[in-house]
Amino acid sequence: MATITIRDLPDQAKEKLRVQAAQSGLSLEAYARHLLQLASMSEPETENLADLASRLFGKKGGVELKLPSRRSKRGVVDFQP
């Protein structure tokens, strides 16, 4: 079994965890172990940027831009002498 130490945990966070542990009928150590085991078993969500933007902003959050035509304003160059 491995042992870890968590430094600089805010007092408020520790107190909230202690209360949640007590409500679950566990010690703080057992509750933290349980949370870490749950977190290690879940797969992180992977989402590409386009899907993320679509999910967060959808069609309503976009901006309609009037795009200029892609025609060249220059004339055709004749390289014949």
Sine and cosine of phi, psi and omega as CSV:
sin_phi,cos_phi,sin_psi,cos_psi,sin_omega,cos_omega
0.00,0.00,0.58,-0.81,0.00,-1.00
-0.99,-0.12,0.37,-0.93,0.05,-1.00
-0.81,-0.58,0.69,-0.73,0.08,-1.00
-0.80,-0.60,0.42,-0.91,0.07,-1.00
-0.85,-0.53,0.74,-0.67,0.03,-1.00
-0.94,-0.34,0.91,-0.42,0.00,-1.00
-0.99,-0.16,0.38,-0.92,0.09,-1.00
0.86,0.52,0.53,0.85,0.12,-0.99
-0.98,0.22,0.82,-0.57,-0.01,-1.00
-0.85,0.53,0.59,-0.81,-0.01,-1.00
-0.84,0.55,-0.63,0.78,-0.01,-1.00
-0.89,0.45,-0.65,0.76,0.02,-1.00
-0.91,0.42,-0.69,0.73,0.01,-1.00
-0.88,0.47,-0.67,0.74,-0.02,-1.00
-0.90,0.43,-0.66,0.75,0.03,-1.00
-0.90,0.44,-0.67,0.74,0.05,-1.00
-0.90,0.45,-0.64,0.77,0.01,-1.00
-0.89,0.46,-0.67,0.74,0.02,-1.00
-0.91,0.41,-0.70,0.71,0.01,-1.00
-0.89,0.46,-0.62,0.78,0.03,-1.00
-0.89,0.45,-0.71,0.70,0.00,-1.00
-0.89,0.46,-0.65,0.76,0.02,-1.00
-0.91,0.41,-0.45,0.89,0.03,-1.00
-1.00,0.02,-0.08,1.00,-0.01,-1.00
0.97,0.23,0.43,0.90,-0.02,-1.00
-0.85,-0.53,0.34,-0.94,0.14,-0.99
-0.96,0.27,0.29,-0.96,0.03,-1.00
-0.86,0.51,-0.67,0.74,0.01,-1.00
-0.89,0.46,-0.71,0.70,0.00,-1.00
-0.91,0.41,-0.62,0.79,0.01,-1.00
-0.92,0.39,-0.70,0.72,0.03,-1.00
-0.89,0.45,-0.64,0.77,0.04,-1.00
-0.88,0.48,-0.69,0.72,0.02,-1.00
-0.87,0.49,-0.72,0.69,0.01,-1.00
-0.88,0.47,-0.67,0.74,0.00,-1.00
-0.92,0.40,-0.62,0.78,0.03,-1.00
-0.91,0.41,-0.67,0.74,0.05,-1.00
-0.88,0.47,-0.69,0.72,-0.02,-1.00
-0.91,0.42,-0.58,0.81,-0.04,-1.00
-0.97,0.26,-0.35,0.94,-0.01,-1.00
-1.00,0.05,-0.38,0.92,-0.04,-1.00
-0.99,0.15,0.59,-0.81,0.03,-1.00
-1.00,0.08,0.73,-0.69,0.04,-1.00
-0.92,0.39,0.58,-0.82,0.03,-1.00
-0.97,0.24,0.73,-0.68,0.08,-1.00
-0.90,-0.43,0.77,-0.63,-0.06,-1.00
-0.57,-0.82,0.75,-0.66,0.01,-1.00
-0.97,0.24,0.26,-0.97,-0.11,-0.99
-0.88,0.47,-0.63,0.78,-0.01,-1.00
-0.91,0.42,-0.68,0.74,0.02,-1.00
-0.92,0.40,-0.64,0.77,0.02,-1.00
-0.89,0.46,-0.72,0.69,0.01,-1.00
-0.89,0.45,-0.66,0.75,0.01,-1.00
-0.90,0.43,-0.66,0.75,0.00,-1.00
-0.93,0.38,-0.66,0.76,-0.05,-1.00
-0.98,0.22,-0.62,0.78,-0.13,-0.99
-0.94,-0.34,-0.49,0.87,0.01,-1.00
0.84,0.54,-0.26,-0.97,-0.01,-1.00
-0.97,0.24,-0.45,0.89,-0.06,-1.00
-0.96,0.26,-0.43,0.90,-0.08,-1.00
-1.00,0.03,-0.01,1.00,-0.06,-1.00
-0.99,0.12,0.07,-1.00,0.02,-1.00
-0.82,-0.57,0.75,-0.66,0.04,-1.00
-1.00,0.04,0.86,-0.52,0.02,-1.00
-0.94,-0.34,0.64,-0.77,0.09,-1.00
-1.00,0.04,0.92,-0.39,-0.06,-1.00
-1.00,0.03,0.65,-0.76,0.04,-1.00
-0.95,0.32,0.38,-0.92,0.03,-1.00
-0.92,0.40,0.40,-0.92,-0.07,-1.00
-0.99,-0.16,0.27,0.96,0.02,-1.00
-0.97,0.24,0.52,-0.85,0.04,-1.00
-0.99,0.13,0.62,-0.78,0.02,-1.00
-1.00,0.03,-0.14,0.99,0.02,-1.00
-0.99,0.11,0.46,-0.89,0.07,-1.00
-0.99,0.17,0.19,-0.98,0.02,-1.00
-0.97,0.25,0.72,-0.69,-0.02,-1.00
-1.00,0.02,0.73,-0.68,0.03,-1.00
-0.97,-0.26,0.89,-0.45,-0.04,-1.00
-1.00,-0.07,0.07,1.00,0.02,-1.00
-0.98,0.20,0.69,-0.73,0.00,-1.00
-0.95,0.32,0.00,0.00,0.00,0.00
